[in-house]
Amino acid sequence: MRRRQWRLWWATWQLLLHPPICRCWPLLRCLAATSIICGCSCLGIMALVFALKAPTLLRMTLDVGTEDELPDWAAAKEFYQKYDPKDVIGRGVSSVVRRCVHRATGDEFAVKIMEVTAERLSPEQLEEVREATRRETHILLQVAGHPHIITLIDSYESPSFMFLVFDLMRKGELFDYLTEKVALSEKETRSILRSLLEAVRFLHANNIVHRDLKPENILLDDNMQIRLSDFGFSCHLGPAEKLRELCGTPGYLAPEILKCSMDETHPGYGKEVDLWACGVILFTLLAGSPPFWHRRQILMLRMIMEGRYQFSSPEWDDRSDTVKDLISRLLQVDPEVRLTAEQALQHPFFERCEGSQLWNLRPHQRFRVAVWTVLAAGRVALSTRRARPLTKSALLRDPYALRPVRRLIDSCAFRLYGHWVKKGEQQNRAALFQHRPTGPFPLIGPEEEGDSTAVAEDEAARVLG
């Protein structure tokens, strides 16, 4: 009898997992309530559990599209003989990143799969993608071995697909980590930026410019150490050579890149664009939102070209003047004045994490240090106990001015709307921090707003090519 009940429950569970039933998951809650009321508690509990889990399962099913299908054996025989592809862990504009397992050793890696077929791309685009991938592979092999740059393990190329096998970074992107934390402390930011600047210094020493530095292209390993990735826009650059190509992400573009795209007489840009992006990243990690953002992209580009940003209150009230000075030296409109990677690493902001020096103290001096430490700890404990409680009037007057309450508000906002913060240009995380109009910009009347918006969009399209 018990075995027959188990079979009945198992058959019911398989029925609930059937795709047509998945589409009707809201009705399962009614089924759960009815089953429990009628006495079939086991069936009701199963239906209730599935009703709670069904939205997640349905969302996971919808996330898998036709572009996530694995290549067939004939198109990727060499890759399949050595690796076993698993679940999707990321997506790019024209690629899918999967976790894969080495068949011989069982080690896990990440593989970037790019489809290069005539069905999706023109012959010119096919050749351009292949050439860019070969250039990226060549640069990755050249910089292999640096502790803060992603390591290319293998690469395969077939007539229809291209495969790049990398180290598996289990903690994901810095972008997602920042979305989870909202904003980072100066100590944590100092460690991340130092590693990033060391990677940039290594690239520039090898005459390589990245041109697409952003939190989405910075990965975290199990020890929360960063690895710089996505060298699709990187290229070699000689000492006296300049670039004129417009590429990168709008919010992280340096002013000289924008000016070069609009002025044919502009001399071009160089490695300094990576340091501007480092300044934007540093600002974003500490404030939670980027320094240059506006709902109208043309106004955001104007802010970038003018270098117009501000350390607004209250987000920057509890930040040190040292880190503000470093940001201001990195976000210099004139690339000649902007700090290099070597100069940025020598900034006083990084002197605090050099490690404590050994003190050669006599026993009497050590005793005095211990006494003063105990007294200081006691005063801190007493001050916390004597702190005046938070009143309702102070909370209602300006809740965002209080640091603990501000962090609570931001954390709750990102938990509710974190799914809205994506990597697209139209869903910038800065929108969640915008509590007042950005500007000063001239006001636009209702009758002129439509025309101005059209002009701005045309101008932005012309600027960004």
C-alpha positions in Angstrom: 0.0 0.0 0.0 2.8 2.4 0.9 4.6 1.6 -2.3 1.5 2.4 -4.3 1.2 5.7 -2.6 4.7 6.6 -3.4 4.1 5.7 -7.1 1.0 7.9 -7.0 3.0 10.8 -5.5 5.8 10.4 -8.0 3.4 10.3 -11.0 1.7 13.4 -9.7 5.1 15.2 -9.4 6.0 14.2 -12.9 2.6 15.5 -14.1 3.3 18.8 -12.4 6.6 19.1 -14.1 5.0 18.6 -17.5 5.4 21.8 -19.7 1.7 22.4 -20.3 1.2 22.3 -16.5 4.1 24.7 -16.0 2.2 27.3 -18.0 -0.7 27.0 -15.6 1.3 27.4 -12.4 -1.1 30.0 -10.9 -3.8 27.4 -10.8 -1.6 25.1 -8.8 -2.2 27.3 -5.7 -5.9 26.6 -6.0 -5.2 22.9 -6.5 -3.0 22.9 -3.4 -5.7 24.6 -1.2 -8.4 22.3 -2.5 -6.3 19.2 -2.0 -5.5 20.1 1.6 -9.1 20.9 2.4 -10.3 17.6 0.9 -7.9 15.6 2.9 -5.2 14.8 0.3 -2.5 16.7 2.2 0.5 15.1 0.4 -0.8 16.1 -3.0 -1.6 19.6 -1.7 1.9 20.1 -0.3 3.5 19.0 -3.5 1.3 21.3 -5.5 2.0 24.2 -3.1 5.8 23.7 -3.3 5.7 23.6 -7.1 3.4 26.7 -7.2 6.1 28.6 -5.2 8.9 27.2 -7.4 7.2 27.4 -10.7 7.9 31.1 -11.5 11.6 30.5 -11.1 11.5 27.3 -13.2 9.5 29.1 -15.8 11.8 32.1 -15.9 14.8 29.8 -16.3 13.1 28.1 -19.2 12.3 31.4 -20.9 15.9 32.6 -20.4 17.1 29.8 -22.7 16.7 30.9 -26.3 17.5 29.5 -29.7 20.9 31.3 -29.6 21.8 29.1 -26.6 21.6 25.9 -28.5 24.8 23.9 -28.5 26.7 23.4 -31.8 26.3 20.0 -33.4 29.1 17.4 -33.2 30.2 17.9 -36.8 30.6 21.7 -36.4 32.7 21.4 -33.2 34.2 17.9 -33.2 37.6 19.0 -32.0 36.1 20.9 -29.0 33.7 18.1 -28.0 36.5 15.6 -27.9 38.3 17.5 -25.2 35.5 19.4 -23.3 32.0 18.7 -22.2 29.8 21.9 -22.3 27.4 22.5 -19.4 25.0 25.3 -18.4 25.0 28.9 -19.7 26.7 31.4 -17.3 26.7 34.5 -19.5 25.8 36.1 -22.7 27.4 38.7 -24.9 26.2 40.6 -28.0 27.2 37.8 -30.4 28.4 35.1 -28.1 27.3 32.7 -25.3 29.5 31.7 -22.3 29.1 28.2 -20.9 30.7 26.3 -18.1 32.6 23.3 -19.5 34.4 20.3 -18.0 37.7 18.9 -19.2 37.0 15.3 -20.1 40.4 14.0 -19.1 41.0 15.8 -15.8 37.5 16.9 -14.7 38.6 20.5 -14.3 36.0 23.2 -14.9 36.5 26.1 -17.3 34.5 28.7 -19.1 34.1 28.6 -22.9 33.0 31.5 -25.1 31.1 30.3 -28.1 30.7 32.6 -31.1 28.6 31.6 -34.1 30.0 32.8 -37.4 27.6 31.7 -40.1 26.3 33.4 -43.2 22.7 33.2 -41.8 23.4 35.8 -39.2 26.3 37.8 -40.6 27.3 39.2 -44.0 30.6 38.1 -45.5 32.2 41.3 -44.5 31.0 41.0 -40.9 32.1 37.3 -40.8 35.6 38.3 -41.8 35.6 41.2 -39.3 34.5 39.0 -36.4 37.1 36.3 -37.2 39.8 38.9 -37.5 38.8 40.6 -34.2 38.8 37.2 -32.5 42.2 36.3 -33.8 43.5 39.7 -32.6 42.0 39.1 -29.2 43.5 35.6 -29.0 46.9 36.9 -29.9 46.7 39.6 -27.2 45.5 37.2 -24.6 48.4 34.8 -25.4 50.8 37.8 -25.1 49.6 38.8 -21.7 49.1 35.3 -20.3 50.5 34.7 -16.8 49.5 38.0 -15.2 47.6 37.4 -12.0 44.9 40.0 -12.8 44.2 39.2 -16.4 42.0 36.3 -17.6 44.0 33.3 -18.9 43.2 31.8 -22.3 43.4 28.0 -22.0 42.4 26.8 -25.4 41.0 28.1 -28.7 39.2 26.3 -31.5 37.9 27.5 -34.8 35.5 25.7 -37.2 33.7 27.0 -40.3 30.6 27.8 -38.2 31.8 28.4 -34.6 34.7 29.8 -32.7 35.6 28.6 -29.1 37.7 30.4 -26.5 38.3 28.5 -23.3 39.1 30.6 -20.2 39.5 30.2 -16.4 36.2 29.7 -14.7 35.5 32.8 -12.4 32.9 31.5 -10.1 32.0 34.8 -8.4 31.0 36.3 -11.7 31.2 39.9 -12.8 32.1 42.9 -10.6 28.9 44.5 -12.0 26.7 41.9 -10.4 28.7 42.0 -7.2 28.2 45.8 -7.1 24.5 45.4 -7.7 24.3 43.1 -4.7 26.4 45.4 -2.4 25.0 48.7 -3.9 28.3 50.5 -2.9 31.7 49.3 -1.6 33.8 50.5 1.2 37.1 52.4 0.6 39.1 49.4 1.8 37.5 47.0 -0.6 37.6 49.5 -3.5 41.3 50.1 -2.8 42.1 46.5 -3.3 40.1 46.2 -6.5 41.4 49.4 -8.1 45.0 48.5 -7.2 44.7 45.2 -9.0 43.0 46.9 -12.0 45.7 49.5 -12.2 48.4 46.8 -12.1 46.8 45.1 -15.0 46.5 48.3 -16.9 50.1 49.2 -16.2 51.1 45.8 -17.5 49.1 46.2 -20.7 50.5 49.7 -21.4 54.0 48.5 -20.8 53.4 46.0 -23.6 51.9 48.7 -25.8 48.4 47.4 -25.5 45.3 49.6 -24.9 42.1 47.9 -23.6 39.5 50.5 -24.6 36.6 48.8 -22.9 37.2 48.9 -19.1 34.0 48.6 -17.1 32.7 46.5 -14.2 31.0 44.0 -16.6 34.5 43.1 -18.0 36.1 42.6 -14.5 35.6 39.1 -13.1 36.0 37.8 -9.6 37.4 34.5 -8.5 36.8 32.4 -5.4 39.2 34.6 -3.4 37.5 37.9 -4.6 40.6 38.7 -6.7 39.8 40.4 -10.0 40.7 39.3 -13.5 40.4 41.7 -16.5 38.6 40.1 -19.5 37.0 40.9 -22.8 39.8 42.1 -25.0 37.6 42.4 -28.1 38.4 46.2 -28.5 42.0 46.0 -27.4 44.8 46.6 -29.8 48.5 47.3 -30.0 49.6 50.9 -30.0 53.0 52.3 -30.6 54.6 55.1 -28.5 53.8 57.9 -31.0 50.7 56.2 -32.6 47.2 57.5 -32.1 43.8 55.9 -32.6 40.6 57.4 -34.1 38.1 54.5 -34.0 35.0 55.1 -31.9 34.5 52.0 -29.7 33.6 51.2 -26.1 30.7 51.8 -23.7 29.1 55.3 -23.7 29.3 55.9 -20.0 33.0 55.0 -19.9 34.2 56.8 -23.0 37.0 59.4 -22.5 36.4 63.0 -23.8 39.1 62.7 -26.4 37.3 59.7 -28.0 34.1 61.7 -28.4 36.0 64.8 -29.7 37.9 62.7 -32.1 34.7 61.3 -33.6 33.3 64.8 -34.1 36.4 66.6 -35.2 38.3 65.4 -38.2 41.3 67.5 -37.3 41.6 66.0 -33.9 45.0 64.3 -33.4 43.4 61.1 -31.9 43.7 59.4 -28.6 46.1 57.0 -26.9 46.4 54.8 -23.8 45.1 57.6 -21.5 41.5 56.5 -22.3 42.0 53.4 -20.0 42.8 55.7 -17.0 39.7 57.7 -17.6 37.7 54.5 -17.5 39.5 53.5 -14.2 38.3 56.9 -12.7 34.7 56.2 -13.7 35.0 52.7 -12.2 36.4 54.1 -9.0 33.6 56.6 -8.7 31.0 54.0 -9.4 32.3 51.5 -6.8 32.2 54.1 -4.0 29.0 56.0 -4.9 27.0 53.1 -6.4 26.2 55.1 -9.5 28.5 56.4 -12.3 29.7 60.1 -12.4 28.3 60.8 -15.9 24.7 59.8 -16.6 21.6 61.4 -18.0 18.4 59.9 -19.5 19.2 61.7 -22.7 22.4 60.3 -24.0 23.5 63.4 -25.9 23.4 65.3 -22.6 25.5 62.6 -20.9 28.1 62.8 -23.7 28.2 66.6 -23.2 28.8 66.1 -19.5 31.7 63.7 -20.4 33.3 66.1 -22.8 33.1 68.9 -20.2 34.2 66.7 -17.4 31.3 67.8 -15.3 30.5 65.7 -12.3 30.1 66.3 -8.6 30.6 64.6 -5.3 27.1 65.0 -4.2 25.8 64.8 -0.7 25.2 62.6 1.2 26.8 59.7 -0.7 30.2 61.4 -0.5 30.0 63.0 2.9 31.7 60.0 4.6 34.4 59.5 1.9 38.0 60.6 2.4 39.5 63.6 0.6 42.3 61.3 -0.6 40.0 59.2 -2.8 38.3 62.3 -4.1 41.6 63.7 -5.1 42.5 60.5 -7.0 39.2 60.5 -8.8 39.7 64.2 -9.8 43.2 63.4 -11.2 41.9 60.4 -13.2 38.9 62.3 -14.6 40.9 65.0 -16.2 39.5 66.2 -19.6 43.1 66.9 -20.8 44.8 63.5 -21.3 48.2 65.1 -20.9 47.3 66.1 -17.3 45.7 62.8 -16.5 47.6 60.3 -14.3 49.2 57.3 -15.8 48.8 53.8 -14.3 52.2 54.1 -12.6 51.5 57.5 -11.2 48.0 56.4 -10.0 49.6 53.5 -8.1 51.9 56.0 -6.3 49.0 58.1 -5.1 48.5 58.4 -1.3 45.2 56.5 -1.5 47.2 53.3 -1.9 49.7 53.9 0.8 47.2 52.8 3.4 47.3 49.2 2.2 51.0 48.7 2.0 50.9 46.6 5.2 51.8 47.5 8.7 55.5 48.1 9.5 57.1 46.2 12.3 57.7 48.4 15.4 60.8 47.9 17.4 59.4 48.8 20.8 60.8 48.2 24.2 58.7 46.3 26.8 57.7 49.6 28.6 56.6 51.1 25.3 54.6 48.0 24.4 52.8 48.2 27.8 51.9 51.8 27.2 50.5 51.0 23.8 48.4 48.2 25.2 47.0 50.5 28.0 46.1 53.2 25.5 44.4 50.6 23.3 42.3 49.3 26.1 41.3 52.9 27.1 40.4 53.7 23.5 38.3 50.6 23.2 36.4 51.4 26.4 35.7 55.0 25.2 34.3 53.7 21.9 32.1 51.2 23.7 30.8 53.9 26.1 30.1 56.3 23.2 28.0 53.8 21.4 25.9 53.1 24.5 25.5 56.8 25.2 24.4 57.6 21.6 21.1 59.4 21.4 18.4 57.2 19.9 17.0 58.0 16.5 13.8 60.0 16.8 10.8 59.8 14.5 11.0 63.5 13.6 14.7 63.2 12.5 13.9 60.2 10.4 11.0 61.9 8.7 12.9 65.1 8.1 15.7 63.6 6.0 16.0 59.8 6.2 18.6 59.7 3.3 21.0 61.9 5.3 21.5 59.1 7.9 24.2 56.7 6.7 22.6 53.4 8.2 19.2 54.4 7.0 20.5 55.3 3.6 22.3 52.0 3.2 19.1 50.2 4.2 17.0 52.2 1.7 19.5 51.5 -1.1 19.7 47.8 -0.3 15.9 47.4 -0.2 15.7 49.3 -3.5 18.2 47.0 -5.2 16.5 43.9 -3.8 13.2 45.0 -5.3 14.5 46.5 -8.6 17.8 44.6 -9.0 16.3 42.6 -11.9 15.8 46.0 -13.7 19.5 46.9 -13.4 20.9 45.2 -16.4 23.8 45.8 -18.7 21.8 47.6 -21.4 22.4 51.3 -22.1 18.7 52.0 -21.4 18.7 50.5 -17.9 21.5 52.3 -16.1 21.9 51.7 -12.4 22.2 55.5 -11.9 18.5 55.9 -12.4 17.9 54.3 -9.0 20.0 57.0 -7.4 18.4 59.9 -9.2 16.3 61.8 -6.7 16.4 65.2 -8.3 16.8 66.5 -11.9 20.4 66.4 -13.2 21.5 69.6 -14.6 21.7 72.7 -14.9 20.2 72.3 -18.3 17.7 74.7 -19.9 14.1 73.9 -19.3 12.1 72.7 -22.3 8.5 73.5 -22.7 5.9 70.9 -23.5 5.5 72.0 -27.0 9.2 71.9 -27.7 10.0 68.7 -25.8 9.2 66.3 -28.7 11.3 68.2 -31.3 14.2 68.6 -28.8 14.1 64.8 -28.1 14.2 64.0 -31.8 17.1 66.4 -32.4 19.0 65.0 -29.4 18.5 61.4 -30.6 19.7 62.3 -34.1 22.7 64.1 -32.7 23.5 61.2 -30.3 23.2 58.7 -33.2 25.6 60.9 -35.3 28.1 61.2 -32.4 28.1 57.5 -31.7 28.1 56.5 -35.3 
